[in-house]
Amino acid sequence: MKIGIIQSNYLPWKGYFDLIHDADLFIFHDDLQYTKNDWRNRNKIKTPQGLAWLTIPVGTDEHRLINQVRLPADGSWAQRHWQLLTEHYRAAPYFKHCEAFFRDIYERMPWATLSELNQHLITKITKEFLGIDKLFARSEQFSLQSSKQDRVLELLHAVRATAYVSGPAAKTYINPERFAREGIELIWKDYNGYPEYPQFYPPFEHSVSIMDLLFQTGPAAADYIWGWRKAG
């Protein structure tokens, strides 16, 4: 059983979904401290003026967990995000293919918290647009007591993991020998080698939101995330 564990992000880049694809079970790790100026409430899109942020205004208070961050009662930010996406991507080949789903997201907004919104977007994009039926869970389901590396291991043991798929940023605090002693294979995710796809406003940028890839390639999006490896 291969497990992926990451905090939920707002419309994350394609590498986030690549890691989900590699795991048998993906766990949203949202009962951690919220960090401002991070990916939890914002991501980047392409515009004629360069990269631009789509940011949900949730304040800068770090004395709360990610799953405690409430969305603004004023939904004007959602209207603005949809306006920007429409403005910069309506000419994309597959904008119409995605439009009904995302318009509904931004116009209804029934979610109370940032975590609920992010998790809904990620699970729906994974299943409905990228075509993989993955298992998802939330870390708060497991009443964890540890922190940092010990917390990850506690969670892995709780779901009887045999392998852990981790992003390379975790190399700063993960001790591979500890995982070996615990009998859990540690797999470092490699985000290199992604092929370019038709994209507005050169130069090409890999790190933008998954929205860019969906609007530009539609049903072929998965080929640019993991399908190209099989073709090679």
Secondary structure by P-SEA (a helix, b strand, c coil): cbbbbbcccccccaaaaaaaaaccbbbbccccccccccccccccccccccccccccccccccccccccccccccaaaaaaaaaaaaacccccccccccaaaaaaaaaccccccaaaaaaaaaaaaaccccccbbbbbbcccccccccaaaaaaaaaaaacccbbbbcccccccccaaaaaaacbbbbbbbcccccccccccccccccccaaaaaaccccccccccccccccc
